[in-house]
């Protein structure tokens, strides 16, 4: 045990303690706009009332035969039901697998086969999709809705499930990240991971200091990401605060939602400040109660102007699903060096290295890969437990006793870290990490595509956009590109679909037939302005459920 060890051993236990301490305080707040979109009641849910609902769900799951060690997939968008079902399942020692609601058939089938859940709980509109994934994956799990009684398990509870590791280290969730090897990897996250994340945020101090006097956080980020699950939710549970989770980011109504929610803090992604700064200045720009915003990726040149216009500091930070709060770098104290992509410097609980090409320590001002670990006896404290069913990837990530982030940073003479680029071949579009290899993989499933290569191109609004070079026989028309894009939209999340298609004679390949990424990047930079390139960005929209 260390001074950082949480006082509770499960996520549910932390919530239960908060609910018994502050039963009348609001726990979740549903804005009218979000309620209308989802068709659910608007308003606040107090901690005490939420606990009653969680305990009722827990008892229903227990009576239906759900036991420690099992997994349940959850597809509920940003609805309060997600949190209630997670806590109920956590109380019984089960793990949840949150599902991005934008995922389509091929992705759902892969996730189902990889996670092998005993149940999926989904909104009514997606039940059929998950039932198909259940059959196609061969797992054969039932699918139900959040309001329905959980189906009784038709399989015996094995001895393996009945015995479990200590609760603190037990799997509480498995979140899928965008891997660079073609398929997303399942990050196994323990109770400790979530408890430490919430505790770290609550204690971070500086410009993002929190108190127990009634914090109110608003976030438009998806709850199937670690940010909303581990930081937003668990920080509010830790301090007895209220979480407002919007269905998504609505630029036109954002500040009204902030005001109506009475938020004291907010979460953002880099694309949000860019969009908000496009609106005409208003006398209402500072009419809010927010003390700080916490996020990542703001356009460096907008950092200062945004803060001056809206009157709040935007605290830039760095972390990954894999690191949790085991290794966070955050610029929560002055000087923050705004306008320079400054991430701040590691705290005393973190060890960090910047490794240049060749493995040497990078000099100040020299870029290199960021390697991190937790200080103290356990270098993996607060990190993910493992990549599910992929011990090789886990070992590679921790080669030499350091977690290899794949992010390129540099450190200045003061010890501050600055984000430079992503070493991994990942396209970051509107906060979503998209593996180029995964996009190439599903493009190659199209019967008319002989070869495909994908790279990022700059997008003023979304940071990166997906650009695909494809080799086909016959017609190379705009209509054909749009038909291929429509085919993609029916199978994978809209944001992964290429926003540009260019028909090429061949791809830049190595002697071993691997894509030469450097040459591809150069080629794409030329093709993005070519009149023959087909712009399909307007087709990339969320599909109605």
C-alpha positions in Angstrom: 0.0 0.0 0.0 1.2 3.5 -0.8 0.0 7.0 0.0 -1.6 7.0 -3.4 -3.6 3.9 -2.9 -7.3 4.8 -3.1 -9.4 4.5 0.1 -11.9 2.3 -1.9 -11.3 -1.0 -3.8 -14.0 -0.6 -6.5 -15.6 2.1 -8.6 -19.0 1.2 -7.0 -17.6 1.5 -3.5 -16.4 5.1 -4.2 -19.8 6.0 -5.7 -21.7 4.5 -2.8 -19.6 6.4 -0.3 -20.2 9.7 -2.1 -24.0 8.9 -2.3 -24.2 8.2 1.4 -22.2 11.3 2.3 -24.1 13.7 -0.1 -27.4 12.0 -0.9 -29.3 15.2 -1.8 -26.5 16.6 -4.0 -27.0 16.4 -7.8 -24.9 13.6 -9.4 -25.9 13.8 -13.0 -27.6 16.6 -14.9 -29.3 16.2 -18.3 -29.8 19.3 -20.3 -33.0 19.9 -22.2 -31.3 19.8 -25.5 -29.7 16.4 -24.8 -32.9 15.1 -23.3 -34.9 16.0 -26.4 -32.3 14.3 -28.7 -32.3 11.1 -26.6 -36.0 11.2 -25.7 -35.2 11.0 -21.9 -36.2 13.2 -19.0 -34.3 16.4 -18.5 -33.1 17.5 -15.0 -30.8 16.5 -12.2 -30.4 13.0 -10.6 -29.4 13.2 -6.9 -26.7 10.9 -5.6 -29.1 9.2 -3.3 -31.7 8.5 -6.0 -28.9 7.3 -8.3 -27.7 4.9 -5.7 -31.2 3.4 -5.3 -31.3 2.8 -9.0 -27.8 1.3 -9.1 -28.7 -1.1 -6.2 -31.9 -2.2 -7.9 -29.9 -2.9 -11.1 -27.2 -4.7 -9.2 -29.8 -7.0 -7.5 -31.4 -7.7 -10.9 -28.1 -8.7 -12.5 -27.2 -10.8 -9.5 -30.5 -12.7 -9.6 -30.1 -13.3 -13.3 -26.8 -15.0 -12.7 -24.2 -12.4 -13.6 -21.0 -12.9 -11.7 -17.5 -11.6 -11.1 -15.1 -11.9 -14.1 -17.7 -11.6 -16.9 -17.9 -8.8 -19.4 -20.9 -6.8 -20.6 -20.9 -4.5 -23.7 -22.7 -1.2 -23.3 -23.9 1.0 -26.1 -25.9 3.8 -24.6 -24.4 7.0 -26.1 -24.0 9.7 -23.4 -27.1 8.7 -21.4 -27.2 8.5 -17.6 -28.1 4.9 -17.9 -24.5 4.1 -18.9 -23.1 5.2 -15.5 -25.9 3.4 -13.6 -25.4 0.1 -15.3 -21.6 0.3 -15.1 -21.8 0.9 -11.3 -24.3 -1.9 -10.9 -22.1 -4.4 -12.8 -19.0 -3.1 -11.1 -20.6 -3.9 -7.7 -20.8 -7.5 -8.8 -17.2 -7.7 -10.1 -18.1 -7.5 -13.8 -16.3 -5.5 -16.4 -17.9 -3.3 -19.1 -16.9 -2.8 -22.7 -18.2 0.6 -23.8 -19.1 0.8 -27.5 -18.7 3.8 -29.7 -22.2 4.3 -31.2 -20.7 5.2 -34.5 -19.3 1.7 -35.1 -20.9 -0.4 -37.8 -21.1 -4.1 -38.6 -17.5 -5.1 -39.2 -16.3 -3.2 -36.2 -19.0 -4.6 -33.9 -18.3 -8.1 -35.0 -14.6 -7.8 -34.3 -15.2 -6.2 -30.9 -17.7 -8.9 -29.9 -15.4 -11.7 -31.0 -12.4 -10.2 -29.2 -14.1 -9.2 -25.9 -16.5 -12.3 -25.7 -19.1 -10.7 -23.5 -22.0 -12.5 -21.9 -24.4 -9.7 -22.6 -24.8 -6.5 -24.5 -27.0 -3.6 -23.3 -27.9 -1.2 -26.0 -30.4 1.5 -27.0 -33.4 0.1 -28.9 -32.2 1.4 -32.2 -28.9 -0.6 -32.1 -30.2 -3.9 -30.6 -30.5 -5.5 -34.1 -27.0 -4.5 -35.0 -25.5 -6.1 -31.9 -27.6 -9.2 -32.3 -26.1 -9.6 -35.8 -22.6 -9.0 -34.3 -23.4 -11.7 -31.6 -24.2 -14.2 -34.3 -21.5 -13.3 -36.8 -18.8 -13.4 -34.1 -19.9 -16.8 -32.9 -20.1 -15.7 -29.3 -23.9 -15.9 -29.1 -24.6 -13.4 -26.3 -28.1 -12.0 -25.7 -28.8 -8.3 -26.3 -31.2 -6.2 -24.2 -32.1 -2.6 -23.6 -31.2 -0.5 -20.5 -34.8 -0.5 -19.3 -35.5 -4.2 -19.6 -34.8 -6.8 -17.0 -31.4 -8.5 -17.7 -31.9 -11.9 -19.4 -31.2 -14.9 -17.2 -27.9 -16.5 -18.2 -28.4 -19.9 -19.8 -24.9 -21.0 -18.9 -23.5 -22.2 -15.5 -21.3 -20.0 -13.5 -17.8 -21.6 -13.7 -15.3 -21.9 -10.9 -13.0 -19.7 -12.9 -15.5 -16.8 -12.8 -16.2 -17.4 -9.1 -12.6 -16.9 -8.1 -11.1 -13.4 -8.8 -8.1 -11.3 -8.1 -8.2 -8.6 -5.4 -10.9 -6.1 -6.2 -8.6 -3.1 -6.6 -6.6 -4.8 -9.4 -9.7 -6.5 -11.0 -10.8 -5.5 -14.5 -13.5 -2.8 -14.3 -13.7 -2.0 -18.0 -12.0 -2.7 -21.4 -11.7 0.2 -23.7 -10.6 -0.2 -27.3 -7.9 2.1 -28.7 -6.9 2.6 -32.3 -3.9 0.4 -32.9 -1.5 0.8 -35.7 -1.4 -2.9 -36.6 -4.8 -2.9 -38.3 -7.1 -3.9 -35.4 -8.0 -1.9 -32.2 -6.5 -3.2 -29.0 -8.5 -3.8 -25.9 -7.0 -1.9 -23.0 -7.8 -3.7 -19.7 -8.5 -1.1 -17.0 -8.7 -2.0 -13.3 -10.7 -0.4 -10.5 -7.4 1.1 -9.4 -7.1 2.8 -12.8 -10.4 4.6 -12.4 -10.1 5.4 -8.7 -6.6 6.8 -9.2 -7.6 8.9 -12.2 -10.5 10.5 -10.3 -8.3 11.1 -7.2 -5.4 12.5 -9.3 -7.7 15.1 -11.0 -9.4 16.0 -7.7 -5.9 16.7 -6.2 -4.2 18.2 -9.2 -4.5 21.7 -7.9 -3.1 24.8 -9.5 -5.3 26.4 -12.1 -7.6 23.3 -12.1 -8.0 23.0 -8.4 -11.3 21.4 -7.2 -13.1 21.5 -3.9 -15.9 19.6 -2.2 -18.3 22.5 -2.1 -20.3 21.5 -5.2 -18.3 21.4 -8.3 -20.2 21.1 -11.6 -18.5 19.8 -14.7 -19.8 19.9 -18.3 -18.4 17.7 -21.0 -19.4 17.0 -24.6 -16.8 14.2 -24.9 -18.1 10.6 -25.5 -18.3 8.5 -22.4 -16.8 5.5 -24.1 -13.5 7.3 -24.0 -11.3 7.2 -20.9 -11.5 11.0 -20.5 -15.2 11.1 -19.6 -15.2 7.7 -17.8 -11.9 8.1 -15.8 -11.4 11.8 -15.4 -14.8 13.6 -15.7 -17.0 11.0 -13.9 -14.5 9.8 -11.3 -13.4 13.3 -10.3 -17.0 14.3 -9.7 -17.6 11.2 -7.6 -14.4 12.0 -5.6 -15.5 15.5 -4.7 -19.3 15.0 -4.7 -19.8 17.1 -7.8 -22.3 17.0 -10.6 -21.6 15.9 -14.2 -23.4 17.2 -17.2 -22.7 15.0 -20.2 -24.0 16.4 -23.4 -24.9 14.2 -26.3 -22.1 15.9 -28.3 -20.6 19.3 -28.9 -23.1 21.8 -30.3 -21.1 25.0 -31.2 -24.2 27.3 -31.5 -25.7 26.3 -28.1 -22.5 25.5 -26.2 -22.2 28.6 -24.1 -25.9 28.6 -23.3 -25.5 25.0 -22.1 -22.5 26.0 -20.0 -24.5 28.8 -18.4 -27.6 26.7 -17.8 -25.7 23.8 -16.3 -24.0 26.3 -13.9 -20.7 24.6 -14.7 -17.6 25.4 -12.7 -15.3 23.5 -15.0 -15.5 22.1 -18.5 -13.7 19.6 -20.8 -12.7 20.3 -24.4 -10.9 19.0 -27.4 -8.7 21.1 -29.7 -11.4 21.4 -32.3 -13.8 23.1 -29.9 -12.0 26.4 -29.3 -11.4 26.7 -33.0 -15.1 26.5 -33.7 -16.1 28.7 -30.8 -13.7 31.5 -31.9 -15.3 31.6 -35.3 -18.5 33.0 -33.7 -18.9 36.8 -33.5 -17.9 38.3 -30.1 -20.8 38.7 -27.7 -21.4 40.6 -24.4 -22.3 37.1 -23.1 -18.9 35.6 -23.8 -17.9 35.9 -20.1 -21.4 35.3 -18.7 -20.6 32.0 -17.1 -19.3 30.5 -13.8 -16.5 28.4 -15.2 -13.1 28.6 -13.5 -11.1 26.5 -15.9 -11.2 24.2 -18.9 -9.2 21.0 -19.1 -8.3 19.3 -22.4 -5.8 18.9 -25.2 -4.9 20.0 -28.7 -5.9 23.6 -28.8 -4.4 25.5 -31.8 -1.4 27.2 -30.3 -2.2 30.6 -31.9 -5.7 30.6 -30.5 -4.7 29.7 -26.9 -4.1 33.2 -25.6 -6.9 34.9 -27.6 -9.5 32.4 -26.5 -8.6 32.9 -22.8 -8.7 36.6 -23.1 -12.1 36.6 -24.9 -13.9 34.0 -22.7 -12.1 34.7 -19.4 -11.0 31.2 -18.5 -7.7 29.4 -18.6 -7.6 26.3 -20.9 -5.4 23.8 -19.2 -3.5 21.6 -21.7 -2.6 18.1 -20.6 -1.2 14.9 -22.0 -2.2 11.3 -21.2 -3.3 8.2 -23.0 -5.8 5.4 -22.4 -2.9 3.2 -21.5 -1.3 5.7 -19.0 -4.5 6.8 -17.2 -3.3 9.0 -14.4 -0.3 6.9 -13.8 1.6 9.3 -16.0 0.0 12.7 -16.7 1.7 15.8 -17.9 -0.3 18.9 -17.4 0.3 22.7 -17.7 -1.8 23.6 -14.6 0.7 26.1 -13.2 2.2 29.3 -14.5 4.1 30.0 -16.6 2.1 27.9 -19.1 3.9 29.2 -22.1 0.7 29.7 -24.1 1.0 29.6 -27.9 3.8 27.0 -27.9 2.0 23.6 -27.5 3.4 23.4 -24.0 2.2 20.5 -21.9 3.8 21.6 -18.7 6.2 19.3 -16.8 5.8 15.9 -15.1 5.0 16.0 -11.4 7.1 14.2 -8.7 5.0 11.0 -9.2 6.1 10.6 -12.8 9.3 9.7 -14.5 9.7 10.7 -18.2 12.3 10.5 -20.9 12.7 12.0 -24.4 14.5 9.5 -26.6 16.0 10.6 -29.9 16.4 8.4 -33.0 19.0 5.8 -32.2 18.0 5.5 -28.5 20.0 8.3 -27.0 18.6 10.9 -24.6 17.4 13.9 -26.6 19.0 17.2 -25.8 16.9 20.2 -24.8 15.1 21.4 -27.9 15.6 18.1 -29.7 12.5 16.0 -30.5 12.2 12.4 -29.5 9.7 9.8 -28.4 8.2 10.3 -25.0 8.7 7.4 -22.6 7.0 7.4 -19.2 6.4 5.4 -16.0 5.2 6.0 -12.5 7.7 6.9 -9.9 8.2 4.6 -6.9 8.1 0.9 -6.4 5.5 0.1 -9.1 6.3 1.7 -12.5 2.9 0.6 -13.8 0.8 2.0 -10.9 -2.3 3.7 -12.4 -1.6 2.4 -15.9 -3.7 0.0 -17.9 -3.3 -3.7 -16.9 -2.6 -5.2 -20.3 -3.7 -5.4 -23.9 -6.3 -8.1 -23.8 -5.2 -11.4 -25.4 -2.1 -9.6 -26.7 0.9 -10.2 -24.4 3.4 -9.4 -27.1 2.0 -5.9 -27.7 1.9 -5.4 -23.9 5.6 -6.4 -23.6 6.6 -4.2 -26.5 4.8 -1.2 -25.1 6.8 -1.7 -21.8 10.1 -2.6 -23.4 13.0 -1.7 -21.0 10.7 -0.9 -18.1 9.3 2.3 -19.7 6.0 2.8 -21.5 6.6 3.8 -25.1 4.0 6.3 -25.9 4.6 6.7 -29.7 4.3 10.5 -29.3 7.1 12.8 -30.3 7.8 15.7 -27.8 10.7 18.0 -26.9 11.8 19.3 -23.6 13.2 22.8 -23.1 15.9 24.0 -20.7 13.2 24.7 -18.0 12.0 21.1 -18.1 8.7 21.8 -19.8 7.5 19.4 -22.4 6.1 20.4 -25.8 4.0 18.2 -28.1 5.5 17.8 -31.6 3.9 15.0 -33.5 2.7 11.4 -33.4 5.2 8.8 -34.1 2.6 6.2 -34.7 0.8 6.3 -38.0 -2.4 7.6 -36.5 -4.7 10.2 -38.0 -6.3 12.5 -35.4 -9.6 13.8 -36.7 -11.8 15.9 -34.4 -10.3 14.2 -31.4 -10.8 10.6 -32.8 -7.6 8.5 -33.3 -7.9 6.7 -36.6 -5.3 4.0 -37.5 -4.4 4.3 -41.2 -3.9 0.5 -41.4 -7.4 -0.1 -40.1 -8.9 2.1 -42.8 -6.7 0.5 -45.5 -7.9 -2.9 -44.2 -11.6 -2.2 -44.7 -11.0 -0.4 -48.1 -9.3 -3.6 -49.3 -12.5 -5.5 -48.6 -14.2 -3.5 -51.4 -14.5 -5.8 -54.4 -13.3 -3.1 -56.9 -10.3 -1.9 -54.9 -7.0 -3.6 -55.8 -4.7 -1.6 -53.5 -5.2 1.2 -51.0 -3.0 3.5 -48.9 -4.2 6.1 -46.4 -2.6 9.2 -44.9 -3.6 12.3 -43.0 -4.0 15.7 -44.6 -4.5 19.0 -42.7 -8.0 20.2 -42.2 -8.7 23.7 -40.8 -11.7 22.5 -38.8 -10.9 19.0 -37.7 -7.1 18.9 -37.4 -6.6 16.0 -39.7 -8.7 14.4 -42.5 -8.4 10.9 -44.0 -7.0 10.8 -47.5 -7.1 7.6 -49.5 -5.1 6.6 -52.6 -6.8 3.7 -54.3 -6.0 1.5 -57.3 -8.9 0.3 -59.3 -9.6 -1.1 -62.8 -11.6 0.9 -65.2 -13.6 4.0 -64.5 -12.0 6.7 -62.3 -14.9 9.1 -61.8 -16.3 11.2 -59.0 -19.4 9.1 -59.0 -17.4 5.9 -58.5 -15.5 7.5 -55.6 -18.7 8.5 -53.9 -20.2 5.1 -54.4 -17.1 3.6 -52.6 -17.5 6.2 -49.8 -21.2 5.2 -49.4 -20.1 1.6 -49.2 -17.7 2.5 -46.4 -20.3 4.5 -44.5 -22.5 1.5 -44.3 -19.7 -0.6 -42.6 -17.6 1.6 -40.4 -17.8 4.7 -38.3 -18.3 7.8 -40.4 -15.1 9.6 -39.2 -12.9 6.7 -40.4 -14.3 7.0 -44.0 -11.9 8.9 -46.3 -12.7 12.5 -46.8 -10.7 12.5 -50.0 -10.3 9.8 -52.7 -7.6 9.8 -55.3 -7.3 7.2 -58.1 -3.7 6.3 -58.6 -1.8 3.9 -60.9 0.2 2.4 -58.1 1.2 2.9 -54.5 4.7 3.8 -53.2 6.0 0.4 -51.9 9.1 -0.9 -50.4 10.9 -4.0 -51.8 8.9 -6.1 -49.3 5.7 -4.6 -50.6 5.1 -2.4 -47.5 3.7 1.1 -48.0 6.5 3.8 -47.9 4.8 6.1 -45.5 7.2 9.0 -46.1 6.6 9.0 -49.9 2.9 8.5 -49.4 2.8 11.6 -47.2 4.6 13.6 -50.0 2.3 12.2 -52.7 -0.9 13.0 -50.7 0.3 16.6 -50.1 0.4 17.0 -53.9 -2.8 15.2 -54.7 -5.0 17.1 -52.2 -5.0 20.1 -54.5 -5.4 18.0 -57.7 -8.7 18.7 -59.5 -9.1 14.9 -60.0 -9.1 14.3 -56.3 -12.7 13.7 -55.1 -13.7 15.5 -51.9 -16.2 13.4 -50.0 -16.1 15.2 -46.7 -19.7 16.4 -47.0 -20.8 12.8 -47.0 -19.2 12.1 -43.6 -22.1 12.5 -41.2 -23.4 10.5 -38.3 -26.0 8.0 -39.4 -29.4 8.3 -37.7 -30.0 5.4 -35.4 
